[in-house]
């Protein structure tokens, strides 16, 4: 005998669109997508037997979600989305065997380092924290899956880590230094009209010349470019790069196998010699020791007509006595060459870091270099391309607390 007549379902256009989105969505849970297809088919007037055949589901499943959809039909004071009407109702289940106090102990344990429990690992896994819960006698039995579920409910994620900005109190002069750097960026266009140049300068070290051992497969319709994982390593190069803040162009680029005091001094000297018409140079740099070296002090003194015999003895007396005294000399705004140092742990204030990320994304990440000379030539070619087609001043939005005040 035929079964009872199925519950009739009438869908308006809004409901139909919402159900189709659920049925075809890549991120929709499979059971929700299936239920959406059932309601769509029912809304087309198809009998239950046809829906069972087409969707390969049980008759009771079709009857259940037909009735559930009608029961949860929107009420004026209760707005339910289509997905909520297709979600399982809460189930009572068996009472929890883990008390609130035990949950607090488990959460406390998850927030501690595993070393405190004698485990030589850096972070908890569900299996290891479940074992430690039983070892400490918090509960007699608990599975790794159950332990993970408890942590998820508490929004505790021992398997994840993220970097954060080092507090500004790591450098007592953070506000002063960041204000100086930001002010220098803002004044760069005006300084350029007076014959002064603002250069953001830094090094990119250990750039690898990697050659793919086998040719890749090219991009085509429906297929992304594919690359074989093996490579040949031809060594590394270090690049010292100037970014001209006012124009956004890349200036002098030096490269070589090392990045030491002599390399940096030669780069700065070559930069200054290339444009003798510049009346004053402003270099924004981080706190690396080669940016505060004795040889750099001697060079700046010579360019500023300061006698060498007034500088003192390195490591003993005078301006050359320490890194601090050398940095104070190099930041003197009366000199022809002035250095502006970013605060400690704040090299992100140096605009050249933005350009380094552009270089990495557009060339280095997917580049194929057959030798160090090839790597160098590719980087220099990219610099020419960048200056011709992409270069423009960065829109610097960070102002710093002191400058904002």
N, C-alpha and C positions, 0 to 999 in steps of 0.2 A: 504493500500500500504506500502511496506517496506520503511524504512527511508533511508537517504543518507548513502553511504558507510563510515564506521568509518575511522578516520585518522590512518594510519598504524604507529606503533611504533616498532622500532628495538633497542634493548638494548645490549650494549657491556657488557663484564664480570664485569668491574669496576662498571658500573651503576647498574647492577643486584645485586651485592654484597652490594652496598650502600643502595639500596631500601629494600633488605631483612633485613638488619640491622635495618632500620627504622621501618619496618613492625613488627618485632619481639622484638624490644627493650623495656625493662621495663620502661625506662624513656622517651620514645617518647610520645609526645602529641597524643591523640587518633585520632584527625582529620588528623594529618600528617601520622600516621600509616595507616589509611584508604585510604588516597590518594596514599600512596606507594603501597598498595595492588591492587588498581585500575590500576596503571601503570604496575605493574608486570603481572597482568592478561592480560592487553592489549599487553604487550610484548610477551606473549605466543601465541598471535594470536586469543584470544577469542573475539567473537563479543560483542557489547555493551549489548545486551539483556541477554546474559549469565552472564556477569559481574553484571548486575542489580540483577539477581536472586540470584547469589551466595553471593554477599556482601550486599544484601538488601539495596540498595541505589537508588536514583532517576536517571532516564535516563539523565537528564540535568547535573547532577553531574559528571557522567562518561564522557559525551561529553566535559564538561568544562575542566577537568583535562587531558584528552587526548590532547586537543588543547593547553592548557597551557604548557604541557611538551614539545611539539614540538616547540612552539613559543620561549621558553626559552632554546632551545637547545644550548649547550656551543658554544661560539664564541672564536676564538683564543685569542682575547684581553680581554675577559671577562670570568673569571672562576667562575662558580656557582656550589655549592655543591648540591647534590640531595635534601637535606632538604630545601634549599633556593628556589629551583624550585617548591616545593610543598607548599610554604608559601603564605598566602593571600597577594595580592598587597595592597599597602597603599591606604587608603580611605581618601577622603577630609574631610568628616564630617562637622558638623556645627562649626562656629568660636567659640573660647573659650570666655566665659563670664568673665573669671578671668584675670585681667591685670597682667603685669610683676611686677608692684608695689605691687599688692595684694599677688602675689606668694611670694615675698620677706617678706612681713609681716607674712604670714602663716609659712614660714620656720623659721623666727625669733622666733615666738611663740613656735614652736615645739622644739626649742633648749633651751628654758627656762624651769625652774622647774615649775611644775603645782602649787606649793605653791605660786608663784609670782602672779598667777591669782586667788588666794583665793580658790584653790581646794586642799583638804587634801589627796592627793594621791601622790605616789612616781614617777609614770611615766604615760605618755599620752597613751590613747587608741584612735583608730580612731573615735569612737563615742564621746568621751569627747573632743577631740581637735576640732571636727566639731562643737560641741555645743559652745565651747569657741570662735571659729572664728565668729560665728553668734552673740554671746553675745557682742563681742568687736566691732561689726559693720564692720569687714573687708570685708565681703560679706553678702548679704541678705539671701541667701539660699545656702547650700552645704550639701551633704549627707556624712555619715561616709565613704562610699566606695570611693567617689570622693576625700575626704580629704586624705585618705590613699594612693590613687593613686598619688596625687600631691607630697606627702612625698617620695614615692617610686621613682618617677622620679628625685627628688632632692637627692636621696641616703641618706635620713635621717631616722634613725631607733630608735625612742624613746622607743620601746618595748624591745630593746636589751641592754645588758651590758656585759662587759668583764673586768677581772682583768688585771692590768698592773703592771710592775715592779716599785716599789717605787724608785724615783730618789735617786742617791747616795748621794746627798747633805743632806739627812736626818741624816747622820752620818758624822761629819767633818773628821773622821779618816777612812772613807770607804776604800780608796785606801790602806792605811797602813795595816788595819786589813785583807782585802781580800788578799793582797800580802803575809801576814804572814801565813794565812791558806793555800793558794795555794802552797807556798814554803814548808810548813810542809808536805803536801801531796806528793809533788815531792821527798822530801828527805826521806820519810818513808822507802823504801827498804834499802837505805844506812844506816839509823839509826838502822834498825833491825840488821844489821851485827855487829853493835857496842854494841848491848845489850839494845837498847832503843826501846820503843814501841809507835806507834802513834795510838790513839783510837779516833774514831768518836763516840760521846756519846750524847744521848738525851732520852727523855721520850715519851711514847705513853700513853696518859691518857684516862680514860673513855671508855675503850674497853668493849663493852657489851657482856654478855653471853646470847645470844638469842637462844631459843629453838623453833623450828617450832611446832605449836599446832597439826598439822595434817601432816601425811607423804606425801611427794611429789610423783609425777609420774615420772618414770625414762625416760631417753633418749632412743629413738628408731628411726628407719628409718622414716624420714618425720616428726618427732615430737621432738622438743627440750624438755629438762627437764622442768617440770612444778612444781611450788611451790605455796602452799596456803599462803595467805598474813598474817594470824593471827600467833602471836608468844607469847611465855611466856618469860618474862624478869627476869633473875636470878641475876641481879646486874652488877657491873662493876669492872674492875681491871685496875691498872696502871702498865706499864712495863717500866723499866729502862734498856737500852740495850747498849752494847759495840760492835762497828764494828771495826775490826782490818784492818786498811787501807792497810798495806803492803801485807796481805794475802787474804783479802776479806772475812774472816771468822767472824762469830758472836762469841763473847766472853761471858762474864758473863751476865746473864739476871736475873734481880730482879723483883719481882712482889708483889703487895699488894693492899689493898683498898685505900691507900693514896699515894701522891707524895709530900713530904714536905722536909724541911731541914735535918731532921734526916734520912729519907729514903735515900736521896741522899748521905749523908755522909757515911752511912753504905755501900752503894753500892761501892763508891770509895775506902773505906777502904778494903772491901772484894776483890776488883779487885787487889789492890796493894799487899795484903797479900797472894793471890793465887800464885803469881810469884815473890818471893823474889829475884830471880836472875836478874831481870830487873834493869838496872842501872839508867834509867830515863824514866819517863812516860810523854807523851804528850797527853793531852785531848783536842779535838776540840769540843767546846760547844757553845750554843747561850747565850744570855744575861739574862736569867732567874735569879731571885734573889737568888734562892737556889744554883746557880752555883758560887755565889760570897758571900757566907755566912760567918759569923764570925767563926762558927765551922769548916768550910772547911779550913779557913786560919790557925786555930790552928793545924789542922791535918797536913797540908802541912809543917808548921813550925816544927812540931815534926819530920816528916820524913826527913827534911832537916837540922836537928840539930840546929835549931834556938831557943833560949830560949823564953819561953812563956811570960816572964815579959817584953820583948822588943816590944810586939805587941800593947800595949796601951789598951784603954778602948773602948768597942763597943759604937759607936755613939757619942764619946766625943773626943778621942785623938788617936794619933799614927796611925798605920796601920789599926786598926779596926774602925777608925773614921767614914768612909763612904763607900758606894758601890764602889766609884771611887778608893779610896785608897786601898781597899781590892783587887779590880781587878788588880791594878798595881802590888801588891805583888804577886798575883797568876800567873801573866804572866812573872815573873822573870825567865829567862832561866838558872840561876845558881842553882835553886832549883831542887830537885830530881823529883818533880811533877810540871809540867808546864801546864797551861791552855792557850789555844788559842781561843779567842772569835771571832765569826763571827760578821760582822757589824750589826748595827741596821736594822731591816726589811730585813735581808739577811740570815735567817736560812737555805735557800736553798743551801748555801755553805757547809752545814754539810752533809757529805756523808750518814750518818745514815738515813736521810730522804728518800733517794732512796730505802734503804732496807725496811723501813716502808711501802712504797707503794707496794713493792713486797709481803710483809706479808699480806697486806690488799687484794690484788688481788688474791693471791693463797690460802688463808685460811679464812680470816675473812669475806670477802664479802658474800660468799655462805656457810659459816660454820654453823653447828647446834650444840649448846653447851647446855648440860643438867644441868650444874652447873658451879660455878666459878672454882672449882677444875678441871672440865673437860676442861674448856677454857684454864686454865694454862697448863694442860698436853698436850693439842693439840698444843699450841704455842711452848712449849719446844721440842715436837716431831718434829715440823716443823723446828726448829733451827738445830736439829741433822741432819735431812734430807737435809737441805740447805747446811750445812757445808760439808756433805759427797758427794753431787751430783752437787751442783750449784755454790758454793762459788768460787769466783775469784776477784781479785782487780778490782775496777771500773776504766774504762778508762776516766780519768778526763781531759776534754778538756778546761774548763774555766780557763783562766790565770789571768784575771783582768787587768785593764789599767796600773797600776803601774808595774806589773811584765812584761807585754808585752813591755812597754817602756824600 
